[in-house]
Amino acid sequence: MKTKIFFLLCVGIFFISCSEKNSSKSQSVSQNEETAVSSPGKKEVVMSEAPAQVEIKEDNNQESEVIAEEKVAGSNKELYNHHTEEPKYWTIERQKEIYETLFKDKDLEEAKCFRNFILSLAKYHHDDPVYEYNPIFLCYEKYPEYLQSFLEINKDLFHIGNVYEGDYSESPFVYAVKNKSLEDVKFYFDNNLSPLEGNEDLIYGTMNAGGPRFGIGGNILYYAGTEEIRDYLISQGVPSEIDPASYLEFFLLEDDVNIYDNPGVNNQVLATISRNDSFKGIKVLAYKVDNARWLKIKFNEIEGWISSSSFAYDTGI
């Protein structure tokens, strides 16, 4: 009997304890819900945190945009600060692409730095250039508005061509004379660029098959794209007639060659000579007339002009 009473007493205490725990848990949940719903202070904190995060995110976006703009404007070196010890990597085409990008960004200062970078690669090639693209040619092709700026950046660029394995192509001046307008040619004289002085290799190019160092000779008039340009160059002191090389020996290719008083087949015929006749070449016309070069000769007491189609020369080598 005592045992049953004791057992029932324990069971009762157990249920009472559980009931108090559940009541306490329910009260805690209720208080939490009340705090979340009815506490204005807590609600304002929660709502103010979300906009703050959005605002910070917007600030980061603005900062990223500023960094991106600075990168475009001031760190174009990333375009080329690699392959420093591989000069042959920087082909003429690759260099032109870099200049194209820099010109589009209007970053001429970086274009100057890039040019200096290319020049520095010569130290990896026995101090000789391998490839060098001259950005003046790109100005002529697409960005003529930058020509004046390059006068302040580097005047020397107007005097030299591209470099291929150490050999120069024709200079921008020759390019302008051949392909551009009279105003482009005047640009050199108006800005004291002295295009007619200096190293012939830098003007005409070591790979060029023309100019005064080849054949019967010539000068910049040989390349004039129009008579207007030719006449302007003559007015600037370019001689229309030059002395032939002293080592050249001229001979006729046919009989009955007409000697004209001036270059051109429509001029007066002074005499006719044949292959067996002896004559001396005394002047070479620097440009073409009737699509031919002309040689001024002395035959007996007569001085006149014969067409290049009728004679050849021997260098004596």
Beta strands, then each sheet from edge to edge (+ up, - down):
strand 1: 131-132
strand 2: 163-164
strand 3: 167-168
strand 4: 241-242
strand 5: 249-252
strand 6: 257-260
strand 7: 269-273
strand 8: 280-285
strand 9: 294-299
strand 10: 302-307
strand 11: 311-314
sheet 1: 1+ 2- 3+
sheet 2: 4+ 8- 9+ 10-
sheet 3: 5+ 11-
sheet 4: 6+ 7-
end
